[in-house]
């Protein structure tokens, strides 16, 4: 009622200086002033001030309701978005999607629902849906992984470069940017990348680098990277350096050299200087380690 009295006196321009100061500090003052500005179009009798005030109160209450709705509506939109977001959140997590990671310099091994084992190389990610594993055994791979498939089990490994379908076998899949390689170590592997479809037996390799396909053989019985060393055969030097960066978590800058030159050889994962020597000496290059994670490889000057 005190607020009503002040409002009535303010409407009739009867507030004292102290009352006016108190009234201007009320939360509704801006709304009241806006209503008065808009109400100037109304023509009321000068002899019915009380009735005018009651009409004003009605307009005032209606205006407050509309004002409240104006700030409630955005909140309702936000709440609606949150509900949708939560629905997606719970739908995603209730799907029981499993993800495994290996960070730079690391390797990690996981066991699949069918007891097959997968070892991830550095900077790699594997994911699958555990709920649908019994009916749709599909793995999504980013990076490189070595698979030892349980006897009699079958699944498909999907990458952005191609798909690999297997039955009770051992194989390695590497998918890095413009590099896609599959090596079969045991059993049979079917690989498809675009129109290039091959069935690999133990020792067969399938490789696509910069859209160029090559097939080869290997005498290895498992990937060398699982033994903490990386081996290459006729691979562009830039790809070799990319692998070095993943295994040592360093940034390598190449200067005054042709990064498309092919390299064949091996580097170990336990000593950066020795690894750099193994890569640069056969290529007649030099290197400088400027900080723990910064390396420069350059052509030698005469």
WOPEQUI-V668848 format. One record per run of one state. SS is the DSSP state (2 for helix, 1 for strand, 0 for the rest). FROM is the first residue (numbers start at 0). LEN is the number of residues. Records with the same first field share a line. If there is no record, write none. Layout:
SS=FROM-LEN / FROM-LEN
//
This chain:
0=0-1 / 11-5 / 24-4 / 39-9 / 94-2 / 102-5 / 111-5 / 120-3 / 129-8 / 148-5 / 158-4 / 176-2 / 193-2 / 201-2 / 209-2 / 217-6 / 227-1 / 248-2 / 255-6 / 268-3 / 283-1 / 291-2 / 299-3
2=1-10 / 16-8 / 28-11 / 48-46 / 223-4 / 236-12 / 271-12
1=96-6 / 107-4 / 116-4 / 123-6 / 137-11 / 153-5 / 162-14 / 178-15 / 195-6 / 203-6 / 211-6 / 228-8 / 250-5 / 261-7 / 284-7 / 293-6
//
